[in-house]
Amino acid sequence: MTYAPDDGERGISPAIALYSILGFWLFYAVLVTLRATVMGFDAPYELAARRAIVTIIGIVTTWIFYLMLRRFDTKPLSVRVVAAFSLAAPFALAMLRPISTCSTSMTRSTSSPMATG
């Protein structure tokens, strides 16, 4: 038995999308935190703050991406696929800057003479 909404709405509801986005980014934050702990990176609180910033930017960016893709819910599959790929590139580039900034500063902090003791 398949459930069909009465209002004819297609796609994923905003609540499910929001929970999925939050779950994904929470998983990302936990995974990266565990990696930093296992590898013994210096300045864990500074890195945690940067990780939180990247996570918040990721949540907001992904939510905006979802809202833009929702406009294509009633279009044919081929149009939705092209829209998803076309919109994903700018959003991936938008996320590249915060992640590379945090990675660069992390590399600097772990390779400095003060970090090696």
N, CA, C and O atoms as CSV, one atom per row, in Angstrom:
chain,resi,resn,atom,element,x,y,z
A,1,MET,N,N,0.843,-1.170,0.000
A,1,MET,CA,C,0.000,0.000,0.000
A,1,MET,C,C,0.890,1.236,0.000
A,1,MET,O,O,1.798,1.351,0.823
A,2,THR,N,N,0.640,2.126,-0.889
A,2,THR,CA,C,1.412,3.353,-1.009
A,2,THR,C,C,0.586,4.525,-0.540
A,2,THR,O,O,-0.584,4.660,-0.900
A,3,TYR,N,N,1.188,5.361,0.255
A,3,TYR,CA,C,0.498,6.546,0.749
A,3,TYR,C,C,0.670,7.677,-0.246
A,3,TYR,O,O,1.796,8.017,-0.609
A,4,ALA,N,N,-0.418,8.257,-0.686
A,4,ALA,CA,C,-0.388,9.405,-1.584
A,4,ALA,C,C,-1.007,10.601,-0.865
A,4,ALA,O,O,-2.161,10.530,-0.442
A,5,PRO,N,N,-0.267,11.695,-0.720
A,5,PRO,CA,C,-0.831,12.858,-0.040
A,5,PRO,C,C,-2.066,13.381,-0.759
A,5,PRO,O,O,-2.136,13.352,-1.988
A,6,ASP,N,N,-3.040,13.858,0.012
A,6,ASP,CA,C,-4.282,14.353,-0.570
A,6,ASP,C,C,-4.098,15.646,-1.349
A,6,ASP,O,O,-4.823,15.898,-2.311
A,7,ASP,N,N,-3.135,16.470,-0.941
A,7,ASP,CA,C,-2.972,17.764,-1.590
A,7,ASP,C,C,-2.148,17.692,-2.879
A,7,ASP,O,O,-1.931,18.713,-3.531
A,8,GLY,N,N,-1.698,16.513,-3.243
A,8,GLY,CA,C,-0.948,16.362,-4.486
A,8,GLY,C,C,0.496,16.837,-4.392
A,8,GLY,O,O,1.166,16.980,-5.415
A,9,GLU,N,N,0.978,17.079,-3.193
A,9,GLU,CA,C,2.342,17.568,-3.016
A,9,GLU,C,C,3.335,16.455,-3.331
A,9,GLU,O,O,3.156,15.306,-2.929
A,10,ARG,N,N,4.383,16.824,-4.059
A,10,ARG,CA,C,5.408,15.857,-4.424
A,10,ARG,C,C,6.678,16.177,-3.678
A,10,ARG,O,O,6.830,17.266,-3.125
A,11,GLY,N,N,7.576,15.242,-3.664
A,11,GLY,CA,C,8.871,15.477,-3.043
A,11,GLY,C,C,8.869,15.138,-1.568
A,11,GLY,O,O,7.925,14.551,-1.039
A,12,ILE,N,N,9.939,15.522,-0.928
A,12,ILE,CA,C,10.138,15.245,0.493
A,12,ILE,C,C,9.661,16.438,1.298
A,12,ILE,O,O,9.909,17.585,0.925
A,13,SER,N,N,8.982,16.176,2.395
A,13,SER,CA,C,8.475,17.267,3.225
A,13,SER,C,C,9.638,18.028,3.861
A,13,SER,O,O,10.701,17.451,4.089
A,14,PRO,N,N,9.449,19.299,4.144
A,14,PRO,CA,C,10.515,20.092,4.766
A,14,PRO,C,C,10.985,19.529,6.105
A,14,PRO,O,O,12.169,19.631,6.427
A,15,ALA,N,N,10.092,18.942,6.883
A,15,ALA,CA,C,10.496,18.391,8.180
A,15,ALA,C,C,11.462,17.225,7.997
A,15,ALA,O,O,12.481,17.150,8.683
A,16,ILE,N,N,11.147,16.325,7.084
A,16,ILE,CA,C,12.030,15.188,6.829
A,16,ILE,C,C,13.361,15.672,6.264
A,16,ILE,O,O,14.415,15.163,6.644
A,17,ALA,N,N,13.323,16.639,5.369
A,17,ALA,CA,C,14.553,17.179,4.811
A,17,ALA,C,C,15.410,17.816,5.898
A,17,ALA,O,O,16.625,17.618,5.927
A,18,LEU,N,N,14.787,18.577,6.789
A,18,LEU,CA,C,15.539,19.238,7.861
A,18,LEU,C,C,16.181,18.209,8.785
A,18,LEU,O,O,17.350,18.345,9.143
A,19,TYR,N,N,15.430,17.182,9.173
A,19,TYR,CA,C,16.002,16.145,10.036
A,19,TYR,C,C,17.136,15.397,9.335
A,19,TYR,O,O,18.131,15.051,9.972
A,20,SER,N,N,17.002,15.149,8.060
A,20,SER,CA,C,18.064,14.478,7.304
A,20,SER,C,C,19.318,15.343,7.229
A,20,SER,O,O,20.433,14.851,7.405
A,21,ILE,N,N,19.130,16.621,6.968
A,21,ILE,CA,C,20.263,17.546,6.884
A,21,ILE,C,C,20.958,17.642,8.241
A,21,ILE,O,O,22.185,17.567,8.315
A,22,LEU,N,N,20.187,17.806,9.308
A,22,LEU,CA,C,20.779,17.890,10.644
A,22,LEU,C,C,21.494,16.593,11.013
A,22,LEU,O,O,22.574,16.628,11.603
A,23,GLY,N,N,20.906,15.461,10.673
A,23,GLY,CA,C,21.540,14.170,10.954
A,23,GLY,C,C,22.842,14.000,10.197
A,23,GLY,O,O,23.834,13.536,10.759
A,24,PHE,N,N,22.848,14.372,8.930
A,24,PHE,CA,C,24.070,14.257,8.138
A,24,PHE,C,C,25.184,15.112,8.722
A,24,PHE,O,O,26.306,14.638,8.895
A,25,TRP,N,N,24.882,16.369,9.026
A,25,TRP,CA,C,25.929,17.272,9.523
A,25,TRP,C,C,26.350,16.919,10.940
A,25,TRP,O,O,27.501,17.154,11.308
A,26,LEU,N,N,25.455,16.361,11.745
A,26,LEU,CA,C,25.854,15.874,13.062
A,26,LEU,C,C,26.817,14.703,12.907
A,26,LEU,O,O,27.830,14.632,13.603
A,27,PHE,N,N,26.506,13.791,12.004
A,27,PHE,CA,C,27.406,12.674,11.724
A,27,PHE,C,C,28.767,13.179,11.258
A,27,PHE,O,O,29.799,12.669,11.694
A,28,TYR,N,N,28.780,14.173,10.381
A,28,TYR,CA,C,30.033,14.758,9.910
A,28,TYR,C,C,30.846,15.307,11.085
A,28,TYR,O,O,32.038,15.021,11.200
A,29,ALA,N,N,30.210,16.089,11.951
A,29,ALA,CA,C,30.909,16.710,13.075
A,29,ALA,C,C,31.476,15.655,14.022
A,29,ALA,O,O,32.612,15.780,14.481
A,30,VAL,N,N,30.693,14.621,14.315
A,30,VAL,CA,C,31.165,13.559,15.206
A,30,VAL,C,C,32.328,12.809,14.568
A,30,VAL,O,O,33.326,12.530,15.234
A,31,LEU,N,N,32.210,12.485,13.301
A,31,LEU,CA,C,33.259,11.736,12.607
A,31,LEU,C,C,34.567,12.525,12.561
A,31,LEU,O,O,35.631,11.962,12.822
A,32,VAL,N,N,34.507,13.799,12.238
A,32,VAL,CA,C,35.713,14.615,12.158
A,32,VAL,C,C,36.306,14.837,13.553
A,32,VAL,O,O,37.526,14.886,13.707
A,33,THR,N,N,35.454,14.969,14.558
A,33,THR,CA,C,35.940,15.111,15.931
A,33,THR,C,C,36.665,13.841,16.386
A,33,THR,O,O,37.733,13.919,16.994
A,34,LEU,N,N,36.093,12.688,16.094
A,34,LEU,CA,C,36.758,11.428,16.436
A,34,LEU,C,C,38.090,11.286,15.718
A,34,LEU,O,O,39.068,10.816,16.300
A,35,ARG,N,N,38.129,11.688,14.469
A,35,ARG,CA,C,39.378,11.630,13.703
A,35,ARG,C,C,40.437,12.522,14.328
A,35,ARG,O,O,41.590,12.116,14.468
A,36,ALA,N,N,40.049,13.736,14.703
A,36,ALA,CA,C,41.001,14.657,15.320
A,36,ALA,C,C,41.494,14.126,16.661
A,36,ALA,O,O,42.662,14.302,17.008
A,37,THR,N,N,40.613,13.479,17.412
A,37,THR,CA,C,40.993,12.920,18.709
A,37,THR,C,C,41.963,11.754,18.538
A,37,THR,O,O,42.971,11.672,19.240
A,38,VAL,N,N,41.659,10.860,17.609
A,38,VAL,CA,C,42.507,9.692,17.387
A,38,VAL,C,C,43.883,10.107,16.867
A,38,VAL,O,O,44.899,9.530,17.254
A,39,MET,N,N,43.909,11.105,15.992
A,39,MET,CA,C,45.187,11.538,15.417
A,39,MET,C,C,45.950,12.485,16.341
A,39,MET,O,O,47.106,12.807,16.068
A,40,GLY,N,N,45.325,12.935,17.427
A,40,GLY,CA,C,46.009,13.754,18.414
A,40,GLY,C,C,46.329,15.167,17.958
A,40,GLY,O,O,47.407,15.680,18.258
A,41,PHE,N,N,45.421,15.801,17.244
A,41,PHE,CA,C,45.649,17.180,16.814
A,41,PHE,C,C,45.746,18.102,18.021
A,41,PHE,O,O,45.068,17.902,19.029
A,42,ASP,N,N,46.600,19.114,17.904
A,42,ASP,CA,C,46.727,20.118,18.945
A,42,ASP,C,C,45.561,21.098,18.873
A,42,ASP,O,O,44.869,21.165,17.858
A,43,ALA,N,N,45.343,21.852,19.939
A,43,ALA,CA,C,44.303,22.889,20.032
A,43,ALA,C,C,42.914,22.337,19.712
A,43,ALA,O,O,42.268,22.798,18.771
A,44,PRO,N,N,42.452,21.359,20.485
A,44,PRO,CA,C,41.152,20.751,20.163
A,44,PRO,C,C,39.982,21.723,20.273
A,44,PRO,O,O,39.012,21.602,19.525
A,45,TYR,N,N,40.059,22.692,21.200
A,45,TYR,CA,C,38.934,23.617,21.350
A,45,TYR,C,C,38.864,24.597,20.184
A,45,TYR,O,O,37.776,24.951,19.730
A,46,GLU,N,N,40.023,25.033,19.703
A,46,GLU,CA,C,40.033,25.921,18.536
A,46,GLU,C,C,39.497,25.187,17.311
A,46,GLU,O,O,38.723,25.744,16.533
A,47,LEU,N,N,39.911,23.946,17.149
A,47,LEU,CA,C,39.425,23.157,16.010
A,47,LEU,C,C,37.943,22.845,16.150
A,47,LEU,O,O,37.228,22.800,15.149
A,48,ALA,N,N,37.471,22.629,17.369
A,48,ALA,CA,C,36.043,22.365,17.577
A,48,ALA,C,C,35.209,23.584,17.207
A,48,ALA,O,O,34.126,23.452,16.637
A,49,ALA,N,N,35.711,24.765,17.531
A,49,ALA,CA,C,34.986,25.990,17.165
A,49,ALA,C,C,34.926,26.142,15.651
A,49,ALA,O,O,33.883,26.495,15.099
A,50,ARG,N,N,36.022,25.880,14.994
A,50,ARG,CA,C,36.034,25.968,13.523
A,50,ARG,C,C,35.143,24.901,12.904
A,50,ARG,O,O,34.459,25.151,11.912
A,51,ARG,N,N,35.157,23.721,13.491
A,51,ARG,CA,C,34.299,22.645,12.992
A,51,ARG,C,C,32.825,23.015,13.155
A,51,ARG,O,O,32.003,22.704,12.293
A,52,ALA,N,N,32.503,23.670,14.246
A,52,ALA,CA,C,31.119,24.108,14.466
A,52,ALA,C,C,30.703,25.138,13.424
A,52,ALA,O,O,29.572,25.114,12.939
A,53,ILE,N,N,31.613,26.040,13.081
A,53,ILE,CA,C,31.317,27.052,12.056
A,53,ILE,C,C,31.073,26.376,10.709
A,53,ILE,O,O,30.109,26.693,10.013
A,54,VAL,N,N,31.941,25.457,10.353
A,54,VAL,CA,C,31.775,24.738,9.081
A,54,VAL,C,C,30.467,23.950,9.078
A,54,VAL,O,O,29.778,23.898,8.060
A,55,THR,N,N,30.126,23.344,10.198
A,55,THR,CA,C,28.894,22.568,10.293
A,55,THR,C,C,27.668,23.462,10.137
A,55,THR,O,O,26.725,23.098,9.433
A,56,ILE,N,N,27.668,24.618,10.779
A,56,ILE,CA,C,26.538,25.541,10.655
A,56,ILE,C,C,26.410,26.053,9.226
A,56,ILE,O,O,25.308,26.118,8.681
A,57,ILE,N,N,27.537,26.416,8.620
A,57,ILE,CA,C,27.507,26.865,7.226
A,57,ILE,C,C,26.990,25.735,6.334
A,57,ILE,O,O,26.212,25.980,5.412
A,58,GLY,N,N,27.412,24.517,6.601
A,58,GLY,CA,C,26.949,23.367,5.827
A,58,GLY,C,C,25.457,23.139,5.953
A,58,GLY,O,O,24.786,22.843,4.965
A,59,ILE,N,N,24.932,23.274,7.160
A,59,ILE,CA,C,23.493,23.100,7.383
A,59,ILE,C,C,22.709,24.149,6.610
A,59,ILE,O,O,21.737,23.827,5.926
A,60,VAL,N,N,23.129,25.404,6.720
A,60,VAL,CA,C,22.425,26.490,6.031
A,60,VAL,C,C,22.518,26.317,4.520
A,60,VAL,O,O,21.526,26.480,3.809
A,61,THR,N,N,23.701,25.990,4.038
A,61,THR,CA,C,23.899,25.814,2.600
A,61,THR,C,C,23.066,24.651,2.067
A,61,THR,O,O,22.454,24.763,1.005
A,62,THR,N,N,23.041,23.555,2.785
A,62,THR,CA,C,22.269,22.395,2.351
A,62,THR,C,C,20.771,22.690,2.369
A,62,THR,O,O,20.038,22.246,1.485
A,63,TRP,N,N,20.315,23.442,3.380
A,63,TRP,CA,C,18.894,23.805,3.451
A,63,TRP,C,C,18.517,24.683,2.256
A,63,TRP,O,O,17.463,24.474,1.655
A,64,ILE,N,N,19.346,25.648,1.906
A,64,ILE,CA,C,19.074,26.510,0.748
A,64,ILE,C,C,19.058,25.673,-0.534
A,64,ILE,O,O,18.214,25.877,-1.406
A,65,PHE,N,N,19.992,24.737,-0.640
A,65,PHE,CA,C,20.042,23.831,-1.790
A,65,PHE,C,C,18.739,23.032,-1.884
A,65,PHE,O,O,18.183,22.878,-2.971
A,66,TYR,N,N,18.257,22.532,-0.763
A,66,TYR,CA,C,16.993,21.794,-0.740
A,66,TYR,C,C,15.833,22.676,-1.206
A,66,TYR,O,O,15.009,22.253,-2.017
A,67,LEU,N,N,15.778,23.899,-0.688
A,67,LEU,CA,C,14.681,24.800,-1.070
A,67,LEU,C,C,14.715,25.120,-2.564
A,67,LEU,O,O,13.668,25.232,-3.201
A,68,MET,N,N,15.908,25.265,-3.116
A,68,MET,CA,C,16.003,25.539,-4.554
A,68,MET,C,C,15.594,24.316,-5.377
A,68,MET,O,O,14.934,24.452,-6.407
A,69,LEU,N,N,15.984,23.135,-4.927
A,69,LEU,CA,C,15.603,21.918,-5.658
A,69,LEU,C,C,14.110,21.643,-5.570
A,69,LEU,O,O,13.545,21.012,-6.464
A,70,ARG,N,N,13.479,22.097,-4.528
A,70,ARG,CA,C,12.044,21.876,-4.355
A,70,ARG,C,C,11.218,22.529,-5.462
A,70,ARG,O,O,10.104,22.092,-5.748
A,71,ARG,N,N,11.751,23.550,-6.067
A,71,ARG,CA,C,11.053,24.203,-7.184
A,71,ARG,C,C,10.885,23.274,-8.382
A,71,ARG,O,O,10.034,23.499,-9.242
A,72,PHE,N,N,11.714,22.221,-8.426
A,72,PHE,CA,C,11.692,21.313,-9.568
A,72,PHE,C,C,10.916,20.024,-9.274
A,72,PHE,O,O,10.976,19.083,-10.066
A,73,ASP,N,N,10.202,19.963,-8.171
A,73,ASP,CA,C,9.467,18.749,-7.783
A,73,ASP,C,C,8.461,18.295,-8.834
A,73,ASP,O,O,8.270,17.093,-9.019
A,74,THR,N,N,7.827,19.215,-9.512
A,74,THR,CA,C,6.791,18.845,-10.482
A,74,THR,C,C,7.340,18.634,-11.893
A,74,THR,O,O,6.587,18.300,-12.807
A,75,LYS,N,N,8.628,18.823,-12.070
A,75,LYS,CA,C,9.244,18.677,-13.399
A,75,LYS,C,C,9.579,17.216,-13.668
A,75,LYS,O,O,9.623,16.407,-12.741
A,76,PRO,N,N,9.816,16.876,-14.936
A,76,PRO,CA,C,10.232,15.510,-15.271
A,76,PRO,C,C,11.587,15.173,-14.636
A,76,PRO,O,O,12.368,16.058,-14.287
A,77,LEU,N,N,11.836,13.884,-14.500
A,77,LEU,CA,C,13.059,13.413,-13.852
A,77,LEU,C,C,14.311,13.968,-14.510
A,77,LEU,O,O,15.250,14.355,-13.816
A,78,SER,N,N,14.342,14.013,-15.831
A,78,SER,CA,C,15.543,14.507,-16.519
A,78,SER,C,C,15.840,15.961,-16.149
A,78,SER,O,O,17.003,16.331,-15.989
A,79,VAL,N,N,14.818,16.772,-16.014
A,79,VAL,CA,C,15.002,18.179,-15.634
A,79,VAL,C,C,15.487,18.260,-14.189
A,79,VAL,O,O,16.342,19.084,-13.866
A,80,ARG,N,N,14.946,17.410,-13.325
A,80,ARG,CA,C,15.363,17.416,-11.921
A,80,ARG,C,C,16.817,16.992,-11.763
A,80,ARG,O,O,17.540,17.542,-10.932
A,81,VAL,N,N,17.250,16.014,-12.558
A,81,VAL,CA,C,18.647,15.564,-12.493
A,81,VAL,C,C,19.585,16.675,-12.954
A,81,VAL,O,O,20.597,16.945,-12.306
A,82,VAL,N,N,19.253,17.315,-14.065
A,82,VAL,CA,C,20.084,18.420,-14.564
A,82,VAL,C,C,20.103,19.560,-13.543
A,82,VAL,O,O,21.155,20.153,-13.303
A,83,ALA,N,N,18.974,19.868,-12.953
A,83,ALA,CA,C,18.910,20.932,-11.938
A,83,ALA,C,C,19.766,20.579,-10.730
A,83,ALA,O,O,20.479,21.435,-10.207
A,84,ALA,N,N,19.703,19.339,-10.286
A,84,ALA,CA,C,20.492,18.924,-9.120
A,84,ALA,C,C,21.985,19.055,-9.385
A,84,ALA,O,O,22.720,19.582,-8.550
A,85,PHE,N,N,22.435,18.582,-10.538
A,85,PHE,CA,C,23.857,18.701,-10.863
A,85,PHE,C,C,24.264,20.152,-11.077
A,85,PHE,O,O,25.337,20.567,-10.639
A,86,SER,N,N,23.423,20.919,-11.741
A,86,SER,CA,C,23.745,22.323,-12.009
A,86,SER,C,C,23.794,23.155,-10.729
A,86,SER,O,O,24.646,24.033,-10.591
A,87,LEU,N,N,22.888,22.887,-9.799
A,87,LEU,CA,C,22.872,23.635,-8.546
A,87,LEU,C,C,23.921,23.128,-7.560
A,87,LEU,O,O,24.378,23.886,-6.705
A,88,ALA,N,N,24.303,21.872,-7.667
A,88,ALA,CA,C,25.271,21.313,-6.714
A,88,ALA,C,C,26.648,21.942,-6.861
A,88,ALA,O,O,27.345,22.125,-5.863
A,89,ALA,N,N,27.056,22.275,-8.068
A,89,ALA,CA,C,28.397,22.835,-8.280
A,89,ALA,C,C,28.612,24.142,-7.520
A,89,ALA,O,O,29.606,24.249,-6.802
A,90,PRO,N,N,27.739,25.139,-7.638
A,90,PRO,CA,C,27.962,26.366,-6.870
A,90,PRO,C,C,27.928,26.143,-5.362
A,90,PRO,O,O,28.672,26.789,-4.623
A,91,PHE,N,N,27.071,25.236,-4.900
A,91,PHE,CA,C,27.008,24.975,-3.466
A,91,PHE,C,C,28.262,24.252,-2.983
A,91,PHE,O,O,28.729,24.508,-1.873
A,92,ALA,N,N,28.805,23.366,-3.787
A,92,ALA,CA,C,30.052,22.701,-3.420
A,92,ALA,C,C,31.192,23.711,-3.361
A,92,ALA,O,O,32.028,23.656,-2.459
A,93,LEU,N,N,31.226,24.623,-4.308
A,93,LEU,CA,C,32.252,25.666,-4.282
A,93,LEU,C,C,32.072,26.590,-3.087
A,93,LEU,O,O,33.055,27.069,-2.521
A,94,ALA,N,N,30.826,26.847,-2.695
A,94,ALA,CA,C,30.572,27.686,-1.519
A,94,ALA,C,C,31.091,27.014,-0.256
A,94,ALA,O,O,31.572,27.698,0.648
A,95,MET,N,N,31.005,25.692,-0.174
A,95,MET,CA,C,31.497,24.971,1.000
A,95,MET,C,C,33.005,24.777,0.977
A,95,MET,O,O,33.607,24.514,2.018
A,96,LEU,N,N,33.621,24.900,-0.181
A,96,LEU,CA,C,35.057,24.677,-0.301
A,96,LEU,C,C,35.848,25.694,0.507
A,96,LEU,O,O,36.847,25.334,1.129
A,97,ARG,N,N,35.433,26.938,0.514
A,97,ARG,CA,C,36.153,27.995,1.214
A,97,ARG,C,C,36.225,27.768,2.728
A,97,ARG,O,O,37.327,27.801,3.274
A,98,PRO,N,N,35.095,27.538,3.444
A,98,PRO,CA,C,35.210,27.324,4.888
A,98,PRO,C,C,36.010,26.077,5.246
A,98,PRO,O,O,36.763,26.086,6.219
A,99,ILE,N,N,35.856,25.015,4.480
A,99,ILE,CA,C,36.571,23.783,4.786
A,99,ILE,C,C,38.064,23.962,4.544
A,99,ILE,O,O,38.871,23.522,5.363
A,100,SER,N,N,38.452,24.596,3.439
A,100,SER,CA,C,39.881,24.779,3.164
A,100,SER,C,C,40.513,25.747,4.155
A,100,SER,O,O,41.680,25.577,4.509
A,101,THR,N,N,39.782,26.749,4.608
A,101,THR,CA,C,40.306,27.680,5.602
A,101,THR,C,C,40.605,26.949,6.901
A,101,THR,O,O,41.660,27.150,7.503
A,102,CYS,N,N,39.684,26.107,7.332
A,102,CYS,CA,C,39.900,25.354,8.569
A,102,CYS,C,C,41.015,24.333,8.405
A,102,CYS,O,O,41.793,24.124,9.335
A,103,SER,N,N,41.110,23.698,7.255
A,103,SER,CA,C,42.164,22.716,7.025
A,103,SER,C,C,43.528,23.373,6.995
A,103,SER,O,O,44.484,22.824,7.543
A,104,THR,N,N,43.644,24.543,6.363
A,104,THR,CA,C,44.909,25.247,6.282
A,104,THR,C,C,45.385,25.670,7.663
A,104,THR,O,O,46.559,25.497,7.989
A,105,SER,N,N,44.499,26.217,8.473
A,105,SER,CA,C,44.898,26.647,9.806
A,105,SER,C,C,45.223,25.451,10.689
A,105,SER,O,O,46.081,25.550,11.566
A,106,MET,N,N,44.549,24.320,10.472
A,106,MET,CA,C,44.842,23.125,11.249
A,106,MET,C,C,46.238,22.623,10.898
A,106,MET,O,O,46.994,22.216,11.780
A,107,THR,N,N,46.579,22.651,9.617
A,107,THR,CA,C,47.899,22.205,9.187
A,107,THR,C,C,48.968,23.107,9.776
A,107,THR,O,O,50.005,22.629,10.235
A,108,ARG,N,N,48.720,24.418,9.766
A,108,ARG,CA,C,49.679,25.358,10.338
A,108,ARG,C,C,49.862,25.111,11.831
A,108,ARG,O,O,50.988,25.152,12.329
A,109,SER,N,N,48.773,24.856,12.551
A,109,SER,CA,C,48.871,24.686,13.998
A,109,SER,C,C,49.557,23.384,14.375
A,109,SER,O,O,50.199,23.325,15.424
A,110,THR,N,N,49.449,22.340,13.564
A,110,THR,CA,C,50.080,21.077,13.896
A,110,THR,C,C,51.508,20.982,13.381
A,110,THR,O,O,52.264,20.113,13.813
A,111,SER,N,N,51.890,21.874,12.453
A,111,SER,CA,C,53.249,21.806,11.922
A,111,SER,C,C,54.159,22.899,12.460
A,111,SER,O,O,55.326,22.965,12.074
A,112,SER,N,N,53.660,23.750,13.334
A,112,SER,CA,C,54.483,24.824,13.875
A,112,SER,C,C,55.446,24.274,14.916
A,112,SER,O,O,55.161,23.241,15.523
A,113,PRO,N,N,56.587,24.941,15.143
A,113,PRO,CA,C,57.547,24.468,16.131
A,113,PRO,C,C,56.954,24.401,17.533
A,113,PRO,O,O,57.344,23.542,18.325
A,114,MET,N,N,56.012,25.299,17.855
A,114,MET,CA,C,55.400,25.290,19.180
A,114,MET,C,C,54.548,24.038,19.382
A,114,MET,O,O,54.426,23.542,20.502
A,115,ALA,N,N,53.968,23.536,18.317
A,115,ALA,CA,C,53.086,22.375,18.416
A,115,ALA,C,C,53.879,21.089,18.681
A,115,ALA,O,O,53.370,20.159,19.307
A,116,THR,N,N,55.138,21.042,18.197
A,116,THR,CA,C,55.921,19.833,18.373
A,116,THR,C,C,56.633,19.805,19.708
A,116,THR,O,O,57.202,18.778,20.078
A,117,GLY,N,N,56.617,20.906,20.442
A,117,GLY,CA,C,57.089,20.932,21.797
A,117,GLY,C,C,58.522,21.220,21.922
A,117,GLY,O,O,59.047,21.269,23.034
